[in-house]
Amino acid sequence: MAANDKTVEAPSPQRSEEFEELDAEKQQIEEPTVANTETPAPDLENGQELKKKQSKSSINNTSSIPNGGLKAWLQVAGAFMLFFNSWGIINTFGAYQTFYESGTIFNESSSTISWIGAVQAFCLLFVGAITGPVYDAGHFRILIYLGAFLVVFGHMMLSLVTEFWQALLAQAFCVGIGAGTLFIPSVAIMATYFTTKMPFAIGIAASGSSLGGVVYPIVFHRLQPTIGFAWATRVIGFIALATFIVPATVMQMRVKPPAKRKLLDISAFKELPYVSFVFGSTIGFMGLYVFFFYVQFFAIEKGIVDENLGFYLLAILNAGSVFGRIVPNFVAGKLGPFNMLVPCAAMSGILPLVLIGVNNVGGVVVVTLLFGFFSGTFVSLPATCFVHLTKNRAMIGTRMGMGFTCVAVGALIGTPIAGAILGSNPSNYNFTGIWLFGGLLTLAGTVFMAGTRMLKSDWKLAAKV
């Protein structure tokens, strides 16, 4: 019985060991199963949220960009109004230049007066560059509200001026800085809502500046003789205030860069296409605005048109610019922005030279209308070109800001130099000199832009660039 007991009891430890081994194997099999069932659960649960978070935080994720839709096109509508009250006001200065030349408010030379418009354009471009980091930090609405306040306040203060320095402070600095805070947001927001349609979207938005350049000079010209300079300027301020409601209501940042953007990207100046394009744009803008500032004064002083039609020349120019900003920008989406910019920039340089031989109403109107069309492309496409020159989309704002800062210097010094060339003797104004200055500088800038186009295409003429 004892032996049998031992025989029965002996296998027990062996069986328990076998059971332990089986339990261990079972545990090893079950543990991964539990891990596999438990680990994916959070991913399945939060997958959509994680994917959404990643798409929102990455500006380089072009697949997440809507490239259309109601919300995207509402941004275009808002940006249209920002351009209307930034570049549109800059494009209006030719009307003020002609009015100031009359000596009604103060007596200064053409060159001195042109500093108001030059500083205004400089502030728009320069301030636009340095406000880029503020935009990238997500303070889009602060920029919009600040810009709207300064533009409206600047016009209210301009209505009270009696001396040149007061006009310089109110119109050049206050309005210019306000317009500058609106510029980069109106352009940069497009890159977060559009990809292939971006040139067309920017073209539509930029046409707001042309419409502003049509509306504001006409408002000033029609109201100034009847209600006076002060109230005509205030009305422009009130129009700006009303139209700012649109961007304040509909515009919204879709995404901001994952990190604060740098104010400078020194590596950009090691890239020959970028350097060539910035240099060409700077020279081009030195010459471009000569036509804007002086075509009215030229036509009136030469007796080609009466004062009434002379004031409408700026409106005619900006009307042509509406189509110049939309049509070529649409075609640029098919052919490439550089392929559209180069010929249009060349025409913007040729037309001022043509004006030297024009001495009749029809000729002035046609040249002005054509210049408006081609200059509209010249002004609106560089932003798209900067995008194409930047591989890292998170650096678009930085490189665009650096480029426009350089362009601002060209815009600042071009028209005062032209004013000095024009002279201050009414019996001997050198209009031929200013058209040569403006036209040849614009053509020189075009040469460098064409060089950029060739570098980007590896010297292929038929490439889409």
C-alpha positions in Angstrom: 0.0 0.0 0.0 2.9 2.3 0.8 4.6 1.4 -2.4 1.4 2.0 -4.3 1.1 5.3 -2.5 4.6 6.3 -3.6 3.8 5.2 -7.1 0.7 7.3 -7.2 2.3 10.3 -5.5 5.6 10.2 -7.6 4.0 11.6 -10.8 2.4 14.5 -9.0 5.4 16.7 -9.0 6.0 15.8 -12.7 2.5 16.6 -13.7 2.5 19.8 -11.7 5.7 20.8 -13.6 4.0 19.9 -16.9 1.0 21.9 -15.9 3.2 24.8 -14.9 5.0 24.7 -18.3 1.6 24.6 -20.0 0.4 27.5 -17.9 3.5 29.4 -18.7 3.1 28.7 -22.4 -0.5 29.7 -22.2 0.4 32.9 -20.4 3.0 33.7 -23.1 0.4 33.2 -25.8 -2.3 35.1 -23.9 -0.1 38.1 -22.9 0.7 39.2 -26.4 -2.9 38.7 -27.3 -3.9 41.0 -24.5 -1.2 43.5 -25.4 -2.3 43.4 -29.0 -5.9 43.9 -28.1 -5.3 46.6 -25.6 -2.5 48.6 -27.4 -4.3 49.4 -30.7 -7.5 50.4 -28.8 -6.3 53.9 -28.0 -5.0 54.3 -31.6 -8.3 53.3 -33.0 -10.1 55.5 -30.5 -7.8 58.5 -31.0 -6.6 57.8 -34.6 -8.9 60.4 -36.2 -8.0 63.0 -33.5 -4.2 62.3 -33.9 -4.5 62.5 -37.7 -6.4 65.7 -37.4 -3.9 67.1 -35.0 -0.9 66.2 -37.3 -2.6 67.7 -40.3 -3.4 70.9 -38.4 0.1 71.3 -37.0 2.0 70.7 -40.2 1.9 73.5 -42.8 4.0 71.3 -45.1 1.2 68.7 -45.3 -0.2 69.8 -48.6 -2.7 66.9 -48.7 -4.6 68.5 -45.8 -5.0 71.9 -47.7 -8.6 72.1 -48.9 -7.7 74.0 -52.2 -11.2 75.3 -52.4 -14.6 75.2 -50.7 -16.8 77.9 -49.1 -14.5 78.7 -46.2 -11.4 79.0 -48.5 -13.1 81.3 -50.9 -14.4 83.4 -48.0 -10.7 84.0 -47.1 -10.3 85.3 -50.7 -13.2 87.7 -50.1 -11.7 88.9 -46.9 -8.2 89.3 -48.4 -9.8 91.2 -51.3 -10.9 93.8 -48.9 -7.5 93.9 -47.2 -5.9 94.6 -50.5 -8.6 97.1 -51.2 -7.5 99.1 -48.1 -3.8 98.5 -48.3 -2.4 98.5 -51.9 -5.6 100.1 -53.1 -4.8 103.2 -50.9 -1.1 103.1 -52.1 -2.3 103.1 -55.7 -4.5 106.2 -54.9 -1.5 108.4 -54.0 -1.2 109.7 -57.6 -4.4 111.6 -57.1 -3.0 113.2 -53.9 0.3 113.9 -55.7 -1.5 115.9 -58.3 -3.7 117.7 -55.8 -0.7 118.6 -53.5 1.1 120.0 -56.6 -1.6 122.6 -56.9 -0.4 124.2 -53.6 -3.8 124.3 -52.0 -2.6 122.7 -48.8 1.1 123.4 -48.8 3.8 124.4 -51.3 6.5 121.8 -51.9 8.4 120.5 -54.9 7.3 117.3 -56.8 10.3 115.4 -55.4 9.4 116.4 -51.8 5.7 115.6 -52.2 6.5 112.2 -53.7 8.3 111.2 -50.4 4.8 110.9 -48.9 3.8 108.1 -51.3 7.2 106.6 -51.3 7.4 106.3 -47.5 3.8 105.0 -47.5 4.7 102.2 -49.9 8.0 101.5 -48.0 6.1 101.2 -44.7 3.6 98.8 -46.3 6.3 96.4 -47.5 8.7 96.8 -44.6 6.2 96.6 -41.8 4.6 93.7 -43.7 7.9 91.8 -43.4 8.5 92.3 -39.7 4.9 91.5 -38.8 5.3 88.0 -40.2 6.3 86.4 -36.9 3.3 88.0 -35.2 1.1 86.3 -37.9 2.9 83.0 -37.4 2.3 83.1 -33.7 -1.4 83.1 -34.4 -2.2 86.7 -33.8 -4.0 87.2 -37.1 -6.9 89.2 -35.7 -4.7 91.5 -33.7 -3.0 92.4 -37.0 -6.3 93.0 -38.8 -7.7 95.2 -36.0 -4.5 97.2 -35.6 -4.2 97.7 -39.3 -7.8 98.8 -39.7 -7.5 101.3 -36.8 -4.3 102.8 -38.2 -5.6 103.1 -41.7 -8.9 104.8 -40.6 -7.2 106.9 -37.9 -4.5 108.0 -40.4 -7.2 109.3 -42.8 -9.0 111.2 -40.1 -5.7 112.9 -39.1 -4.9 113.6 -42.8 -8.1 115.5 -43.0 -6.7 118.0 -40.5 -3.3 118.7 -42.0 -2.1 122.1 -43.1 1.6 121.4 -43.5 3.8 118.9 -45.3 5.2 117.2 -42.2 1.7 116.6 -40.9 0.7 114.9 -44.1 4.0 112.8 -43.9 3.1 111.6 -40.4 -0.6 110.9 -41.1 -0.6 109.6 -44.7 2.9 108.1 -45.1 3.6 106.7 -41.6 0.2 106.1 -40.0 -1.7 104.8 -43.0 1.5 103.1 -44.4 2.1 101.2 -41.2 -1.5 100.2 -40.9 -1.5 98.9 -44.5 1.7 97.0 -43.7 0.1 95.1 -40.9 -2.6 93.9 -43.4 -0.4 92.9 -46.2 1.3 89.7 -45.1 -1.9 88.2 -43.5 -3.7 88.8 -46.8 -1.1 86.9 -48.7 0.2 84.3 -46.2 -3.3 82.9 -45.4 -3.7 81.8 -49.0 -0.9 79.2 -48.8 -2.9 77.4 -46.0 -6.1 77.2 -48.0 -5.0 76.7 -51.6 -2.4 74.7 -53.5 -2.8 74.5 -57.3 -5.4 77.3 -57.2 -3.3 79.6 -55.2 -2.1 81.9 -58.0 -5.7 82.4 -59.1 -6.9 83.0 -55.5 -4.1 85.5 -54.9 -5.0 87.1 -58.2 -8.6 87.6 -57.2 -7.6 88.9 -53.8 -5.0 91.2 -55.2 -7.5 92.7 -57.7 -9.0 94.4 -54.6 -6.1 96.8 -54.7 -7.0 97.7 -58.3 -10.7 98.2 -57.3 -9.5 100.4 -54.4 -7.3 102.3 -56.9 -10.4 102.9 -59.0 -12.9 103.8 -56.2 -10.7 106.0 -54.0 -9.4 108.4 -56.6 -12.9 108.9 -58.1 -14.3 109.5 -54.6 -11.6 112.0 -53.8 -11.9 113.8 -57.2 -15.7 114.0 -57.1 -16.0 115.1 -53.5 -13.0 117.4 -53.0 -14.3 120.3 -55.1 -17.8 120.1 -53.4 -17.2 119.3 -49.7 -13.5 120.1 -49.5 -10.2 118.2 -48.9 -11.0 117.5 -45.2 -14.3 115.8 -45.7 -13.4 114.0 -48.9 -10.5 112.4 -47.0 -12.8 111.5 -44.1 -15.2 109.8 -46.5 -12.4 107.6 -47.7 -11.7 106.8 -44.1 -15.3 105.8 -43.5 -15.4 103.6 -46.6 -12.3 101.8 -45.3 -13.9 101.4 -41.9 -17.1 99.8 -43.5 -15.2 97.5 -45.8 -13.0 96.2 -42.9 -16.1 94.5 -41.6 -15.7 91.7 -44.2 -12.3 90.4 -43.2 -13.0 90.9 -39.5 -16.1 88.6 -40.0 -15.0 85.9 -42.3 -11.3 85.4 -42.1 -9.8 82.8 -39.9 -6.3 81.1 -39.6 -6.6 77.4 -40.6 -3.1 76.5 -39.5 0.0 78.1 -38.1 3.6 76.9 -38.4 4.7 74.3 -35.9 7.4 76.6 -34.6 7.9 80.4 -34.4 9.3 81.5 -37.7 12.7 83.1 -38.0 12.8 86.7 -39.0 15.8 85.9 -41.2 16.9 82.9 -43.2 20.4 83.6 -44.2 20.6 80.4 -46.2 18.2 82.0 -48.8 20.9 84.4 -49.9 23.1 81.4 -50.8 20.5 80.4 -53.4 21.1 82.1 -56.7 17.5 82.0 -58.0 16.2 83.7 -54.8 18.9 86.4 -54.9 18.4 87.1 -58.5 14.6 87.4 -58.1 14.9 89.7 -55.0 17.4 91.9 -56.8 15.3 92.0 -60.0 12.1 92.8 -58.0 13.8 95.6 -56.1 15.1 97.3 -59.2 11.8 96.8 -60.9 9.8 98.4 -58.1 12.2 101.4 -58.2 10.9 102.1 -61.7 7.4 100.8 -61.6 5.7 103.4 -59.4 7.0 106.3 -61.4 4.1 105.8 -63.8 1.6 105.6 -61.0 2.7 108.8 -59.4 3.3 111.0 -62.4 1.0 109.9 -65.3 -1.8 112.3 -64.2 0.5 115.2 -63.7 2.2 114.5 -67.0 -1.1 114.5 -69.0 -2.4 117.6 -67.4 0.8 119.7 -67.5 1.4 118.8 -71.1 -2.1 119.9 -72.0 -3.0 116.5 -73.4 -6.1 116.1 -71.2 -8.1 118.5 -69.1 -8.0 118.3 -65.4 -11.2 116.3 -65.1 -10.0 113.5 -67.4 -6.5 113.7 -65.9 -7.8 112.7 -62.5 -9.6 109.7 -64.1 -6.4 108.4 -65.6 -5.5 106.7 -62.3 -8.9 105.1 -62.2 -8.4 103.9 -65.8 -5.0 102.5 -64.9 -6.3 100.6 -61.9 -9.3 99.3 -63.9 -6.9 97.7 -66.3 -5.0 96.3 -63.3 -8.1 94.4 -62.2 -7.9 92.2 -65.2 -4.1 92.1 -65.0 -4.3 90.6 -61.6 -6.9 88.0 -62.3 -6.4 86.7 -65.9 -2.6 86.2 -65.9 -2.7 84.8 -62.4 -5.3 82.2 -63.6 -3.1 81.4 -66.6 0.0 81.2 -64.3 -1.6 78.2 -62.6 -1.4 76.4 -66.0 1.8 77.8 -67.4 3.8 78.7 -64.3 4.1 82.0 -62.4 7.5 82.9 -63.8 6.4 82.3 -67.4 3.7 84.9 -66.9 5.6 87.4 -64.8 8.6 87.9 -67.1 6.7 89.1 -70.2 4.3 91.2 -68.2 7.2 92.8 -66.3 8.9 93.5 -69.7 5.7 95.3 -71.0 5.5 97.3 -67.7 9.0 98.6 -68.6 8.3 99.2 -72.3 5.1 101.2 -71.9 6.6 104.2 -70.0 9.1 104.5 -72.8 6.2 104.5 -75.3 4.6 107.4 -73.4 7.6 109.6 -74.4 6.2 109.9 -78.0 2.5 110.2 -77.0 0.8 113.6 -77.4 -2.9 112.9 -77.7 -5.8 111.8 -75.5 -6.3 108.4 -77.2 -2.7 107.5 -76.9 -2.4 108.4 -73.2 -5.6 106.4 -72.3 -4.5 103.3 -74.2 -1.0 103.3 -72.8 -2.4 103.9 -69.3 -4.9 101.1 -69.6 -2.3 98.6 -70.9 0.2 99.6 -68.2 -2.5 99.0 -65.6 -3.0 95.5 -67.0 0.7 94.4 -67.2 1.7 96.2 -63.9 -1.2 94.4 -62.2 0.6 91.1 -63.0 4.0 92.6 -62.0 2.7 93.5 -58.6 0.6 90.4 -57.8 2.7 87.5 -59.0 5.9 88.0 -56.9 4.2 86.5 -53.8 3.4 83.3 -55.7 7.0 83.3 -57.1 8.4 83.5 -53.5 6.3 80.4 -52.7 7.8 78.5 -55.6 11.3 79.6 -54.6 10.8 78.1 -51.1 11.0 74.3 -50.6 10.0 74.4 -46.9 6.5 75.9 -46.7 7.1 76.8 -43.1 9.7 79.3 -44.3 7.4 81.0 -46.9 6.6 83.9 -44.5 10.3 84.4 -43.7 11.6 84.4 -47.2 8.6 86.5 -48.5 9.2 89.0 -45.7 13.0 89.2 -46.5 12.3 89.7 -50.2 9.6 92.4 -49.7 11.9 94.2 -47.3 14.4 94.6 -50.1 11.7 95.6 -52.5 10.5 98.2 -50.0 13.9 100.0 -50.4 13.3 100.2 -54.1 9.8 101.5 -53.7 11.1 104.1 -51.2 13.9 105.7 -53.4 12.5 105.3 -56.9 9.8 108.0 -57.0 11.7 110.7 -55.1 14.6 110.2 -57.6 12.1 110.6 -60.4 10.8 113.8 -58.8 14.3 115.2 -58.7 14.8 114.3 -62.4 11.5 116.0 -63.2 12.6 119.2 -61.7 10.7 122.1 -60.2 10.5 124.5 -63.1 7.0 124.3 -64.5 8.2 125.6 -67.9 10.8 122.9 -68.2 9.6 119.7 -66.6 11.7 116.7 -67.7 9.0 114.2 -68.3 11.2 112.3 -70.9 13.8 111.8 -68.1 11.3 110.2 -65.7 9.8 107.9 -68.3 13.3 106.8 -69.3 14.2 106.3 -65.6 11.1 104.3 -64.8 11.0 102.2 -68.0 14.7 101.3 -68.1 14.8 100.3 -64.4 11.7 98.1 -64.8 13.3 96.4 -67.8 16.6 95.9 -65.9 14.6 94.2 -63.1 12.9 92.0 -65.8 16.3 90.7 -66.9 17.1 89.4 -63.5 13.6 87.9 -63.2 14.1 86.1 -66.5 17.4 84.9 -65.1 15.6 83.4 -62.1 13.2 81.7 -64.5 16.0 80.1 -66.4 17.8 78.9 -63.3 14.6 77.3 -62.0 14.0 75.5 -65.2 17.6 74.4 -65.7 17.7 76.6 -68.8 14.8 74.9 -70.5 12.6 77.4 -72.5 9.5 75.2 -72.6 9.4 74.2 -68.9 6.5 75.1 -66.7 8.1 77.4 -64.0 
